[in-house]
Amino acid sequence: MAQVVMYTTSWCPYCRAAKSFFASKKVDFTEIDVTEEPKLRVEMERLSGRRTVPQIFIGGKPIGGYDDALSLDASGELEELLNGAPGTS
């Protein structure tokens, strides 16, 4: 299974929802809390091109935030990314 990394803040409701979503799918993820870490937020912005949280990466590829993860799940693409299907990593 591809590695999932999620940049979050402690106060963000979408971050909590994204963490619950991946937990409900029994997907392990690494959380990087940028609440009080400006350098980590800068890193997140550099890697994703976005300023909002959460920012989710699967297999090193930025997929966006919570709504993006739900869209990928609905289309079946999330499972492909998680399983490292050819052409998705």
Biotite code that builds the C-alpha atoms (Angstrom):
import biotite.structure as struc

atoms = struc.array([
    struc.Atom([0.000, 0.000, 0.000], chain_id="A", res_id=1, res_name="MET", atom_name="CA", element="C"),
    struc.Atom([1.264, 3.465, -0.905], chain_id="A", res_id=2, res_name="ALA", atom_name="CA", element="C"),
    struc.Atom([2.364, 5.764, 1.908], chain_id="A", res_id=3, res_name="GLN", atom_name="CA", element="C"),
    struc.Atom([-0.190, 8.420, 2.877], chain_id="A", res_id=4, res_name="VAL", atom_name="CA", element="C"),
    struc.Atom([1.022, 11.703, 4.371], chain_id="A", res_id=5, res_name="VAL", atom_name="CA", element="C"),
    struc.Atom([-1.394, 14.358, 5.577], chain_id="A", res_id=6, res_name="MET", atom_name="CA", element="C"),
    struc.Atom([-0.497, 17.937, 6.521], chain_id="A", res_id=7, res_name="TYR", atom_name="CA", element="C"),
    struc.Atom([-3.006, 19.218, 9.089], chain_id="A", res_id=8, res_name="THR", atom_name="CA", element="C"),
    struc.Atom([-3.712, 21.796, 11.762], chain_id="A", res_id=9, res_name="THR", atom_name="CA", element="C"),
    struc.Atom([-5.173, 21.056, 15.182], chain_id="A", res_id=10, res_name="SER", atom_name="CA", element="C"),
    struc.Atom([-8.237, 23.272, 14.685], chain_id="A", res_id=11, res_name="TRP", atom_name="CA", element="C"),
    struc.Atom([-9.294, 22.350, 11.132], chain_id="A", res_id=12, res_name="CYS", atom_name="CA", element="C"),
    struc.Atom([-12.625, 20.463, 10.795], chain_id="A", res_id=13, res_name="PRO", atom_name="CA", element="C"),
    struc.Atom([-11.668, 19.223, 7.316], chain_id="A", res_id=14, res_name="TYR", atom_name="CA", element="C"),
    struc.Atom([-8.453, 17.792, 8.757], chain_id="A", res_id=15, res_name="CYS", atom_name="CA", element="C"),
    struc.Atom([-10.435, 15.883, 11.379], chain_id="A", res_id=16, res_name="ARG", atom_name="CA", element="C"),
    struc.Atom([-12.824, 14.652, 8.684], chain_id="A", res_id=17, res_name="ALA", atom_name="CA", element="C"),
    struc.Atom([-9.951, 13.522, 6.447], chain_id="A", res_id=18, res_name="ALA", atom_name="CA", element="C"),
    struc.Atom([-8.291, 11.651, 9.311], chain_id="A", res_id=19, res_name="LYS", atom_name="CA", element="C"),
    struc.Atom([-11.584, 9.941, 10.164], chain_id="A", res_id=20, res_name="SER", atom_name="CA", element="C"),
    struc.Atom([-12.176, 9.102, 6.509], chain_id="A", res_id=21, res_name="PHE", atom_name="CA", element="C"),
    struc.Atom([-8.808, 7.369, 6.081], chain_id="A", res_id=22, res_name="PHE", atom_name="CA", element="C"),
    struc.Atom([-9.143, 5.651, 9.462], chain_id="A", res_id=23, res_name="ALA", atom_name="CA", element="C"),
    struc.Atom([-12.584, 4.319, 8.426], chain_id="A", res_id=24, res_name="SER", atom_name="CA", element="C"),
    struc.Atom([-10.947, 2.863, 5.317], chain_id="A", res_id=25, res_name="LYS", atom_name="CA", element="C"),
    struc.Atom([-8.277, 1.310, 7.584], chain_id="A", res_id=26, res_name="LYS", atom_name="CA", element="C"),
    struc.Atom([-5.543, 3.278, 5.816], chain_id="A", res_id=27, res_name="VAL", atom_name="CA", element="C"),
    struc.Atom([-2.517, 4.157, 7.920], chain_id="A", res_id=28, res_name="ASP", atom_name="CA", element="C"),
    struc.Atom([-1.200, 7.666, 7.426], chain_id="A", res_id=29, res_name="PHE", atom_name="CA", element="C"),
    struc.Atom([1.507, 9.944, 8.722], chain_id="A", res_id=30, res_name="THR", atom_name="CA", element="C"),
    struc.Atom([0.208, 13.225, 10.084], chain_id="A", res_id=31, res_name="GLU", atom_name="CA", element="C"),
    struc.Atom([2.315, 16.368, 9.934], chain_id="A", res_id=32, res_name="ILE", atom_name="CA", element="C"),
    struc.Atom([0.746, 19.056, 12.117], chain_id="A", res_id=33, res_name="ASP", atom_name="CA", element="C"),
    struc.Atom([1.677, 22.513, 10.827], chain_id="A", res_id=34, res_name="VAL", atom_name="CA", element="C"),
    struc.Atom([-0.301, 24.433, 13.475], chain_id="A", res_id=35, res_name="THR", atom_name="CA", element="C"),
    struc.Atom([2.749, 25.883, 15.195], chain_id="A", res_id=36, res_name="GLU", atom_name="CA", element="C"),
    struc.Atom([5.408, 24.941, 12.643], chain_id="A", res_id=37, res_name="GLU", atom_name="CA", element="C"),
    struc.Atom([5.809, 27.668, 9.995], chain_id="A", res_id=38, res_name="PRO", atom_name="CA", element="C"),
    struc.Atom([8.667, 25.774, 8.313], chain_id="A", res_id=39, res_name="LYS", atom_name="CA", element="C"),
    struc.Atom([6.472, 22.708, 7.868], chain_id="A", res_id=40, res_name="LEU", atom_name="CA", element="C"),
    struc.Atom([3.673, 24.852, 6.426], chain_id="A", res_id=41, res_name="ARG", atom_name="CA", element="C"),
    struc.Atom([6.148, 26.341, 3.935], chain_id="A", res_id=42, res_name="VAL", atom_name="CA", element="C"),
    struc.Atom([7.232, 22.799, 3.034], chain_id="A", res_id=43, res_name="GLU", atom_name="CA", element="C"),
    struc.Atom([3.580, 21.787, 2.542], chain_id="A", res_id=44, res_name="MET", atom_name="CA", element="C"),
    struc.Atom([2.953, 24.780, 0.280], chain_id="A", res_id=45, res_name="GLU", atom_name="CA", element="C"),
    struc.Atom([6.080, 24.057, -1.749], chain_id="A", res_id=46, res_name="ARG", atom_name="CA", element="C"),
    struc.Atom([5.179, 20.394, -2.229], chain_id="A", res_id=47, res_name="LEU", atom_name="CA", element="C"),
    struc.Atom([1.463, 20.846, -2.916], chain_id="A", res_id=48, res_name="SER", atom_name="CA", element="C"),
    struc.Atom([1.258, 24.325, -4.415], chain_id="A", res_id=49, res_name="GLY", atom_name="CA", element="C"),
    struc.Atom([-1.602, 24.999, -2.001], chain_id="A", res_id=50, res_name="ARG", atom_name="CA", element="C"),
    struc.Atom([-1.953, 26.901, 1.276], chain_id="A", res_id=51, res_name="ARG", atom_name="CA", element="C"),
    struc.Atom([-5.021, 25.190, 2.746], chain_id="A", res_id=52, res_name="THR", atom_name="CA", element="C"),
    struc.Atom([-5.148, 22.155, 5.005], chain_id="A", res_id=53, res_name="VAL", atom_name="CA", element="C"),
    struc.Atom([-5.425, 19.297, 4.901], chain_id="A", res_id=54, res_name="PRO", atom_name="CA", element="C"),
    struc.Atom([-3.021, 18.522, 2.104], chain_id="A", res_id=55, res_name="GLN", atom_name="CA", element="C"),
    struc.Atom([-2.877, 14.811, 1.393], chain_id="A", res_id=56, res_name="ILE", atom_name="CA", element="C"),
    struc.Atom([-0.130, 12.951, -0.438], chain_id="A", res_id=57, res_name="PHE", atom_name="CA", element="C"),
    struc.Atom([-0.371, 9.359, -1.599], chain_id="A", res_id=58, res_name="ILE", atom_name="CA", element="C"),
    struc.Atom([2.834, 7.719, -2.726], chain_id="A", res_id=59, res_name="GLY", atom_name="CA", element="C"),
    struc.Atom([4.429, 11.170, -2.742], chain_id="A", res_id=60, res_name="GLY", atom_name="CA", element="C"),
    struc.Atom([1.797, 12.571, -5.123], chain_id="A", res_id=61, res_name="LYS", atom_name="CA", element="C"),
    struc.Atom([-0.336, 15.496, -3.904], chain_id="A", res_id=62, res_name="PRO", atom_name="CA", element="C"),
    struc.Atom([-4.029, 14.705, -4.232], chain_id="A", res_id=63, res_name="ILE", atom_name="CA", element="C"),
    struc.Atom([-5.394, 17.842, -2.548], chain_id="A", res_id=64, res_name="GLY", atom_name="CA", element="C"),
    struc.Atom([-7.634, 18.006, 0.490], chain_id="A", res_id=65, res_name="GLY", atom_name="CA", element="C"),
    struc.Atom([-10.560, 16.210, 2.050], chain_id="A", res_id=66, res_name="TYR", atom_name="CA", element="C"),
    struc.Atom([-13.057, 16.956, -0.735], chain_id="A", res_id=67, res_name="ASP", atom_name="CA", element="C"),
    struc.Atom([-10.521, 15.796, -3.315], chain_id="A", res_id=68, res_name="ASP", atom_name="CA", element="C"),
    struc.Atom([-10.042, 12.523, -1.424], chain_id="A", res_id=69, res_name="ALA", atom_name="CA", element="C"),
    struc.Atom([-13.812, 11.969, -1.404], chain_id="A", res_id=70, res_name="LEU", atom_name="CA", element="C"),
    struc.Atom([-14.011, 12.632, -5.151], chain_id="A", res_id=71, res_name="SER", atom_name="CA", element="C"),
    struc.Atom([-11.186, 10.195, -5.816], chain_id="A", res_id=72, res_name="LEU", atom_name="CA", element="C"),
    struc.Atom([-12.918, 7.613, -3.632], chain_id="A", res_id=73, res_name="ASP", atom_name="CA", element="C"),
    struc.Atom([-16.218, 8.037, -5.484], chain_id="A", res_id=74, res_name="ALA", atom_name="CA", element="C"),
    struc.Atom([-14.505, 7.531, -8.843], chain_id="A", res_id=75, res_name="SER", atom_name="CA", element="C"),
    struc.Atom([-12.490, 4.502, -7.673], chain_id="A", res_id=76, res_name="GLY", atom_name="CA", element="C"),
    struc.Atom([-9.204, 6.300, -8.248], chain_id="A", res_id=77, res_name="GLU", atom_name="CA", element="C"),
    struc.Atom([-8.362, 6.496, -4.539], chain_id="A", res_id=78, res_name="LEU", atom_name="CA", element="C"),
    struc.Atom([-8.119, 2.727, -4.273], chain_id="A", res_id=79, res_name="GLU", atom_name="CA", element="C"),
    struc.Atom([-5.864, 2.659, -7.341], chain_id="A", res_id=80, res_name="GLU", atom_name="CA", element="C"),
    struc.Atom([-3.578, 5.286, -5.814], chain_id="A", res_id=81, res_name="LEU", atom_name="CA", element="C"),
    struc.Atom([-3.468, 3.488, -2.487], chain_id="A", res_id=82, res_name="LEU", atom_name="CA", element="C"),
    struc.Atom([-2.611, 0.235, -4.212], chain_id="A", res_id=83, res_name="ASN", atom_name="CA", element="C"),
    struc.Atom([0.031, 1.884, -6.383], chain_id="A", res_id=84, res_name="GLY", atom_name="CA", element="C"),
    struc.Atom([-1.654, 0.979, -9.663], chain_id="A", res_id=85, res_name="ALA", atom_name="CA", element="C"),
    struc.Atom([0.508, 1.579, -12.752], chain_id="A", res_id=86, res_name="PRO", atom_name="CA", element="C"),
    struc.Atom([0.372, 5.132, -13.958], chain_id="A", res_id=87, res_name="GLY", atom_name="CA", element="C"),
    struc.Atom([-0.953, 6.535, -10.674], chain_id="A", res_id=88, res_name="THR", atom_name="CA", element="C"),
    struc.Atom([2.221, 6.815, -8.642], chain_id="A", res_id=89, res_name="SER", atom_name="CA", element="C"),
])
